[in-house]
């Protein structure tokens, strides 16, 4: 079938990114500093130069606030923190993994624990070892030395089928996990294999469809769906097994702005239900917005393991892993301390709200 294409806008980056209605209608991802500029513009406080770079945003905000006396007390917008250390659901103990026959040591003496209900991002450049760690968590790879225990199962001994009862996973390419004729059949496959009662299976399928928003696509052929809906189908298939842990490997690869946030909002909702979520991504804005804890890897080892804000509050160390913090965080670091704005904002609104407060009130 032919796809109808149409031109929706044309202009310089500054002109396009300043069109707030366009981005709201088509859910296009603008640079975070442009999103900030758009929010200020919408509130009637447009910067002299609409920003498309961190430097332009820094200069514009500094000029806009330089004559505003006083200092606003800033409380960085609240985010649900990870739970207090309690039940451990994942234990990685001195994990080493070497790919054979090339004798490539991809992971070197890695240890960490993840507790029930945490929302953890595992990040690092290509070749850092993060995907190898992820596959060891799933039992798809077995440790060369050391151990990995997930939901009480030693992954070196447990069958992948047994792991699937406790760990739901979504691969980078959802097509590798789809095989049934309909979405409904795809989701029901796992529970059927567990030998569950028909009524239980039906209830789990309904629950999973509802959680990912695919109720109206239950009879459609999975490979014919959009990439976002294919990923949702795989997530629903995992949820139907009622796992304790959800693992997502680059879940937003190839997704547009809307699709990225739909997938991550599903993960966020699962976290709210008390499930443990671990995800790998190169998209630092999503890490900042959703993860409560970040494990940074480089050269097969852990470089950092801390709360999301504490990790991005150390940009010089983060860059050792060839990772660039989100633009909005870089902007926070570059603004003069005298402005009284958050140093390490993790989302656009964390700067927009206090800036607008300063512009509106003029002083504290």
Helices and strands as residue ranges (DSSP letters): H 13-17, H 20-26, H 32-42, H 54-65, E 88-99, E 104-115, E 119-123, H 130-138, E 145-150, E 153-154, H 160-164, E 167-170, G 174-177, H 183-193, H 198-212, G 215-217, G 222-224, H 227-239, E 245-249, H 257-272, E 276-280, H 284-290, E 293-298, E 301-307, H 308-312, H 315-318, G 319-321, H 327-334, G 337-339, H 349-361
